[in-house]
Each structure stands twice: as structure tokens, then as C-alpha cells.
Amino acid sequence: MHYAVNGNAAQAWQHATGGSSDHSNANGSKWLKLGSIPVRIEWLKEEAERRLRKKADKEQAPILLTLMRKRTILAQIAEVGGKDADRIAAIKADNDLAGDGSEAKAADTLTEFMRAVVGAKTV
């Protein structure tokens, strides 16, 4: 792995074996000629790149807010928001999420209409 990171076979050999620097150039060079070592180095490089891509993808992934998180954010804006218009908009949005806002009023209006229609038929 050391070679995959820094590209220095002598240092990689020393790191892996704890050997001295006296023969590190020759031994590091020999290691690079072994069939399994270059294959492993290539795999390590590809694995590191895959992990970096995965991390970057996670960081760019959209964040989905739960209903409670949305309401918490709206409450914070309503309580300490800068402009009154922002605070009022946050309160209205929270009311809609909670079922207390304009959507709820539309449902109440429909319910009242249905009661009037049903009530008119039974009179």
C-alpha cells in the first residue's frame, strides 16, 4: 500500500519489512517485478479511487428532510427569523405541514359543503 500511495519502491520495501535502507533500492525493485505485487498495487489504487468516488457521491447526494426536521427549521425561522414576512411565511408553511393551514381550511370548506348538500336533501 505504501508504494500505491507514494510510488517509491525502496520506501515501500522498508515500510513493509522494517528493513534498512542499505538494500532497499534493490529489494524494492525486485518486489516490483514479482507478478503479485504490481497486481496488488493496481488493485489498491483502484480501490482508493473507488472509495473517493463513493465519498464524493455521498457528499453530493440530495439530503431528504423528514417532516419533523422541516417543522423544526420552520419553527426556528418563525421564532428568530429576520424579517416579519419570513416569519409569517414560516408559520404558514408549518401550519400547512401540520394540517392547520390553507389546505386544512379547504378540506373544512369541502366538509361544510357536503354537510349542507346532505342536510338539504334530508330536510
N, C-alpha and C positions, 0 to 999 in steps of 0.2 A: 504494500500500500504506500509505503514511503516513496517509492520510485514513481508511482502513479501521480503523486502529489507534486514532487519537485523535479522529476526527470533525471536525477543523479544516481546512477547505478552504484557508485562507490559508497555514497552516503546511505543508500538503501541497504546495501550489504552489511555495513557497520551497524545500522539500526536493527536489522533483523537478527544478526548473530552476536552482537556485542563485541565483535572482533576489533582488532586495532586497525589503524589507518595504514599500516605498513603494506598490507597486501589487498587493500580494499579495491583499488582500481582493477587489478587483475581478476579478483574474485567476483566483483560486480559485473564485469564484462562477461565472465563465464556464465553467470546466472542468466544474463540476458539471452544467451544462446540456447539455453535449455528450452525445450518445447512448451513446458507447462507454465513457465514464468511469464513469457510475453502474453500468453493467452489469459492468464490471471490478471495481468496489468491492464489489458484491454477491457476485461470484464469490470474491473474496479473503476476504470474511467467512465465506462458506460453507465454503471450503477450510480456513480456520483452525479452524472449528468441527469439521469432519470429522476433521482431524488430532488435535485434542484428544480427541474421542471415541475414535479409534483408540488413542491413547496410554492413555486410561483403561481401555479394554477389555483392552489388553495387561497393564496392571498388575493387573487383576482376574482374568486368566486363570489357571486352575489350573497349578501347577508339577508336572510329571511327573518323578519321580526315577528315575534309572537304577538298575539293580541294584547297580552299583559304588558309587554315591552313597549308597544305602541302607545298604550294608555299611560304608561309611566312617563314616557317622553312628553306626551301632550300635557300631562299634569305639571311637569317641570316648566314647560313653556307658559302654561296658564298662571303658574304661581310667580315665576320670576322673569317672564318674558319682557323684552324691552319696550315694545310698542303696544298700546292698548289693542290695536287691530289684530296683532299677532296673538295676544292673549285671548281675545274673543274668538278668533278663528280656531285656536286650540281647544277651547271649551266646546265650541260647536262640533268639531271633529270628534272629540271624546264622547259627546252626547250621542252622535250617530253610531259610534262603535259600541256604546253601551245600550243602544236601543231607546235612548231618551230624546233623540233629536228629530230632525225633519222626517227621517224615514219612519220613525215610530209614529209621528203625528199623521203621516199619510196612511199608515195602517189603521190608526184610530178613526180617521175620517171614513175610510172604507167600511170599518166595522159599524160606525154610526149609520152610514148609508144603508148597509144591509139590514140593520135593525129597523130602520124607517120603512124599507121596502117590505120586509116580512111583517112588520107591525101594521102596515097599511092594508095588507091582504087579510089579516085576521080581524080587522075592525068591521 
